[in-house]
Amino acid sequence: MNPFFNGLLGINARNLLFIQRSTSPYTRVLIDNKLKTKEILEKNNIPTPKTFAVIRSADEALNFNWSSLPLSFALKPNKGFGGAGIVVAYGECKKNHSRAVGSPHIPTRTWIGLRRTHLDTNFLSKHIIDILDGKYSINGTQDTAYFEERIKLLKEFRIFTSKGMPDIRVVVYNSIPVMAELRLPTTESDGRANLHLGGVGVGIDISTGKTTFAIHHDKPITFHPDNLRIPLAGLAIPYWEEILELAIASQQAIGSNFLGVDISIDKYRGPMILECNARPGLAIQLANRAPLYSRLQRVEGLKIHSIKQGVQIAKNIFCDDNSHEQEGLQRTDIIGIRENISIITPNGITHPTVAKIDTGAYRTTLDVKIAEQLNLTGIKKYKHVRGVLGKENRPIIDLVFELRNKKISTEAFVADREEMKHDIIIGRRDLKRFLVDPAKNVRIPYSE
């Protein structure tokens, strides 16, 4: 079996194991309501595009003050999905002579849409009525239309599109970004970045923020379909650290433990949250050539105390080994549940052994016979501890050992571990410089 398919997340597993368990029905309804989501994000000082106007009824649409709109904007359905129903105005036509329907005293305005099409107030009014009728709603019910600030294209993305807006989707679970992709619009997708419409998905290495692999209609590609001279791998995403932090902050503000966060980068304002998705698509796995299910399992239950910690854990766990080798970066801070160590005596003699990494224990413990063998008999003090045999007064010695080329000086317990599998356990007191990954392959023990 292809190892790629081990841990691949399917729709049923996504819905049952992650969406239903991580997001309440109330929260899912809230996420589907883009305006409510924006309110929550704004209250938490998370940047989103500015809302210019909200239209909730046909009367409001027919009597809308078109002169209140800026030169460019995006018109969106509040409960839309998959990019359907979104109309973008890139600028205004210079000549506007007729009158707006329902507003005889307000001159009609005409804007420039995608591919130089004209968007006049009559067209926009009809489109708003379609939105209100639920034509683009996720559940087919009546909806709300709103005008929003148009994101200005970042210069780094101009090579991919002259119209349309790329965005970055980050899947966040348990306050840790587990997978990300750059979504690029194409001529086929009519300027939208949605993959099912013909957009391109490009995987992003979480650690470096650089693009890796790309797909179009779920098949691997190397170049952008609109320009075969443009390679898709190796692009450094601007503001990468900030993007990951915003994704985590959004997940925490919304209150869903599993969330897809769509982020776009404005030329002037930087990264902004476009929308959140309670049911993020699964083609992101193809773009990253990595299974999502196994990534979600690896971070489940981890205690995250800050946004920056969540970003750092993601970078450590989900980095691309090859990209780190190319950049000369070290990855010695992620350890497994068993590790090769070297105990260093006061005389400088090294004793190699295999240690158990035990985050359930506070202090490191060394077997008494090994301590005697290495002449580590200078007892500093005793401490009362509760063990499997009840309370005991356990001696403490000075101990120096090397783990992953890092020398650690500590105070360790000495105890009889003759019946135990390992001569030494490393407690969490001495693991502050490491991240323990239980799924990491066990290192090969030293031979006798």
GINOR-V882498 format. One record per residue. N is the residue number from 1. RES is the residue in one letter. SS is DSSP state (~ for helix, > for strand, _ for the rest). PHI is phi as a letter, one per 20 degrees, with the letter a starting at -180 (999 if undefined). Layout:
# GINOR-V882498
N_RES_SS_PHI / N_RES_SS_PHI
This chain:
# GINOR-V882498
1_M___999 / 2_N___f / 3_P_~_f / 4_F_~_g / 5_F_~_e / 6_N___f / 7_G___n / 8_L___f / 9_L___e / 10_G___e / 11_I_~_f / 12_N_~_f / 13_A_~_f / 14_R_~_g / 15_N_~_f / 16_L_~_f / 17_L_~_e / 18_F_~_c / 19_I_~_f / 20_Q_~_f / 21_R_~_f / 22_S_~_d / 23_T___c / 24_S___f / 25_P_~_g / 26_Y_~_f / 27_T_~_f / 28_R_~_f / 29_V_~_f / 30_L_~_f / 31_I_~_f / 32_D_~_f / 33_N___e / 34_K_~_f / 35_L_~_f / 36_K_~_f / 37_T_~_f / 38_K_~_f / 39_E_~_g / 40_I_~_f / 41_L_~_f / 42_E_~_f / 43_K_~_f / 44_N___e / 45_N___l / 46_I___e / 47_P___f / 48_T_>_c / 49_P___f / 50_K___f / 51_T_>_e / 52_F_>_e / 53_A_>_b / 54_V_>_c / 55_I_>_c / 56_R___d / 57_S___b / 58_A_~_f / 59_D_~_f / 60_E_~_f / 61_A_~_f / 62_L_~_f / 63_N___d / 64_F___f / 65_N___e / 66_W_~_f / 67_S_~_f / 68_S_~_f / 69_L___e / 70_P___f / 71_L___f / 72_S___b / 73_F_>_a / 74_A_>_c / 75_L_>_d / 76_K_>_c / 77_P_>_e / 78_N___f / 79_K___d / 80_G_>_f / 81_F___b / 82_G___m / 83_G___n / 84_A___f / 85_G___n / 86_I___e / 87_V_>_c / 88_V_>_d / 89_A_>_d / 90_Y___e / 91_G_>_r / 92_E_>_d / 93_C___f / 94_K___f / 95_K___d / 96_N___c / 97_H___d / 98_S___f / 99_R_>_d / 100_A_>_f / 101_V___f / 102_G___n / 103_S_>_c / 104_P_>_f / 105_H_>_e / 106_I_>_d / 107_P_>_g / 108_T___f / 109_R___c / 110_T_>_c / 111_W_>_d / 112_I_>_e / 113_G___e / 114_L_~_f / 115_R_~_l / 116_R_~_m / 117_T___f / 118_H_>_d / 119_L_>_d / 120_D_>_e / 121_T_~_f / 122_N_~_f / 123_F_~_f / 124_L_~_f / 125_S_~_f / 126_K_~_f / 127_H_~_f / 128_I_~_f / 129_I_~_f / 130_D_~_f / 131_I_~_f / 132_L_~_f / 133_D___f / 134_G___n / 135_K___f / 136_Y___d / 137_S_>_f / 138_I___f / 139_N___d / 140_G___m / 141_T___e / 142_Q___g / 143_D___c / 144_T___c / 145_A_>_d / 146_Y_>_b / 147_F_>_e / 148_E_>_c / 149_E___g / 150_R___e / 151_I___f / 152_K___e / 153_L___f / 154_L___f / 155_K_~_f / 156_E_~_f / 157_F_~_d / 158_R___f / 159_I___f / 160_F___e / 161_T___a / 162_S___e / 163_K___c / 164_G___n / 165_M___c / 166_P___f / 167_D_>_b / 168_I_>_c / 169_R_>_e / 170_V_>_c / 171_V_>_e / 172_V_>_d / 173_Y_>_c / 174_N___l / 175_S___m / 176_I_>_c / 177_P_>_f / 178_V_>_d / 179_M_>_a / 180_A_>_b / 181_E_>_b / 182_L_>_e / 183_R_>_d / 184_L_>_d / 185_P___f / 186_T___c / 187_T___g / 188_E___f / 189_S___e / 190_D___l / 191_G___n / 192_R___e / 193_A___e / 194_N___f / 195_L_~_f / 196_H_~_f / 197_L_~_e / 198_G___o / 199_G___f / 200_V_>_d / 201_G_>_d / 202_V_>_c / 203_G_>_f / 204_I_>_c / 205_D___f / 206_I___g / 207_S___f / 208_T___d / 209_G___m / 210_K_>_d / 211_T_>_f / 212_T_>_c / 213_F_>_d / 214_A_>_c / 215_I_>_c / 216_H_>_b / 217_H___l / 218_D___m / 219_K_>_d / 220_P_>_f / 221_I_>_c / 222_T___d / 223_F_>_c / 224_H_>_f / 225_P___f / 226_D___e / 227_N_>_b / 228_L_>_f / 229_R_>_e / 230_I_>_d / 231_P_>_f / 232_L___e / 233_A___e / 234_G___n / 235_L___f / 236_A_>_e / 237_I___f / 238_P___f / 239_Y___l / 240_W_~_f / 241_E_~_g / 242_E_~_f / 243_I_~_f / 244_L_~_f / 245_E_~_f / 246_L_~_f / 247_A_~_f / 248_I_~_f / 249_A_~_g / 250_S_~_f / 251_Q_~_f / 252_Q_~_f / 253_A_~_f / 254_I_~_f / 255_G___n / 256_S___d / 257_N___f / 258_F_>_c / 259_L_>_b / 260_G_>_e / 261_V_>_d / 262_D_>_e / 263_I_>_c / 264_S_>_c / 265_I_>_d / 266_D_>_e / 267_K___g / 268_Y___d / 269_R___e / 270_G_>_n / 271_P_>_f / 272_M_>_b / 273_I_>_f / 274_L_>_f / 275_E_>_a / 276_C_>_d / 277_N_>_c / 278_A___f / 279_R___c / 280_P___f / 281_G___f / 282_L___d / 283_A___f / 284_I_~_g / 285_Q_~_f / 286_L_~_f / 287_A_~_f / 288_N_~_e / 289_R___l / 290_A___b / 291_P___f / 292_L_~_f / 293_Y_~_g / 294_S_~_f / 295_R_~_f / 296_L_~_f / 297_Q_~_f / 298_R_~_f / 299_V_~_d / 300_E___f / 301_G___n / 302_L___f / 303_K___e / 304_I___d / 305_H___e / 306_S___b / 307_I_~_f / 308_K_~_f / 309_Q_~_f / 310_G_~_f / 311_V_~_f / 312_Q_~_f / 313_I_~_f / 314_A_~_g / 315_K_~_f / 316_N_~_f / 317_I_~_f / 318_F___d / 319_C___f / 320_D___e / 321_D_~_g / 322_N_~_f / 323_S_~_f / 324_H_~_f / 325_E_~_f / 326_Q_~_f / 327_E_~_e / 328_G___m / 329_L___e / 330_Q___e / 331_R___c / 332_T___e / 333_D___e / 334_I_>_d / 335_I_>_c / 336_G___e / 337_I___e / 338_R_>_c / 339_E_>_b / 340_N_>_f / 341_I_>_c / 342_S_>_c / 343_I_>_e / 344_I_>_d / 345_T___e / 346_P___g / 347_N___e / 348_G___n / 349_I___e / 350_T_>_d / 351_H_>_c / 352_P_>_f / 353_T_>_b / 354_V_>_d / 355_A_>_d / 356_K_>_e / 357_I_>_e / 358_D_>_c / 359_T___f / 360_G___f / 361_A___e / 362_Y___f / 363_R___d / 364_T___f / 365_T_>_c / 366_L_>_d / 367_D_>_f / 368_V_~_f / 369_K_~_f / 370_I_~_f / 371_A_~_f / 372_E_~_f / 373_Q_~_g / 374_L___e / 375_N___m / 376_L___e / 377_T___d / 378_G___f / 379_I_>_f / 380_K_>_e / 381_K_>_a / 382_Y_>_c / 383_K_>_b / 384_H_>_f / 385_V_>_c / 386_R_>_d / 387_G_>_d / 388_V___f / 389_L___e / 390_G_>_n / 391_K_>_f / 392_E_>_b / 393_N_>_d / 394_R_>_d / 395_P_>_f / 396_I_>_c / 397_I_>_c / 398_D_>_f / 399_L_>_b / 400_V_>_c / 401_F_>_b / 402_E_>_d / 403_L_>_c / 404_R___l / 405_N___m / 406_K_>_d / 407_K_>_e / 408_I_>_c / 409_S_>_d / 410_T_>_b / 411_E_>_d / 412_A_>_c / 413_F_>_f / 414_V_>_d / 415_A_>_b / 416_D___f / 417_R___d / 418_E___f / 419_E___e / 420_M___e / 421_K___f / 422_H___d / 423_D___f / 424_I_>_b / 425_I_>_d / 426_I_>_d / 427_G_>_e / 428_R_~_f / 429_R_~_g / 430_D_~_d / 431_L___d / 432_K___f / 433_R___e / 434_F___c / 435_L_>_d / 436_V_>_e / 437_D___d / 438_P___f / 439_A___e / 440_K___f / 441_N___g / 442_V___f / 443_R___f / 444_I___f / 445_P___f / 446_Y___f / 447_S___f / 448_E___f
